[in-house]
Amino acid sequence: MDIKQQLIQEIDNTAAPLLVEVLDFLQFLKAKQIEDAADLKEARESLASVATEGTVSWQDLKAEIGL
């Protein structure tokens, strides 16, 4: 039995109030996966930018943000 069939079997044997929580958790996990993928893409773009543009000194960064 594959994982999807196991989940369906568990769903069939679960009360509705618990299913609401399971659905909420599944939607949370899916949203987190999308957010994590976006964060990873942004990190890769930042690394690529550093490779092509170089880095900023700590003093320049502090001055830029007003510290």
N, C-alpha and C positions, 0 to 999 in steps of 0.2 A: 504494500500500500504506500503510495507516495504522500508527500507532505500535504498536498492540497486535499487529498481524500481524507487524511487524518484530521485536518482542520474541519472539513465538512461534517465528519462524524462527530467531532466534539461540539460543533455548533448545533447539530441536531439534538444533542443531549444536554443543552445548556438553557437555563431560564432566561427570559427576555431581559430582565434588569441587568444581568451580567453581560449579555450580548451588547447592550448599549455601551458599557465600559470597554468591552473588547473592540468595538467599532471605533470608539474615540481614540483608543490607544493605537490602533492600526493607522488611522488617519494622521495621528501625531508622528508616527514613525515614517510615514511616507513624506510628510512635510519636512521633517528633519533631514531625510535623505536628499531632498531637493535643495534644501538650504546648505547642507554639507557640500554638495556638488558645486553650488555657486561659490561657496567660500574657497574651495579647492581651485576653481577656475581663476578666481581673483588672485589667489596666492601665486599661481603659476604665471599670471600676467605680470604681477609685481616683480617676480624673480627675473622674468624676461626683460622687464624694463631696467632693472638694476644691471643686468648683463650688458645692455646696449647703452645705457645712459650713465652708468656709474652710481656712486652713492653720494649721500650728503653728509657732511661732517655733523657731529653731535652739536657743536656750537652753532652752526648755521641753522639746524633744525630748531634749537631752542630759541634762537633769534626770530625765526619765521613764525613760531607760534606764540611769541611774546613772553618767554620765560627768562 
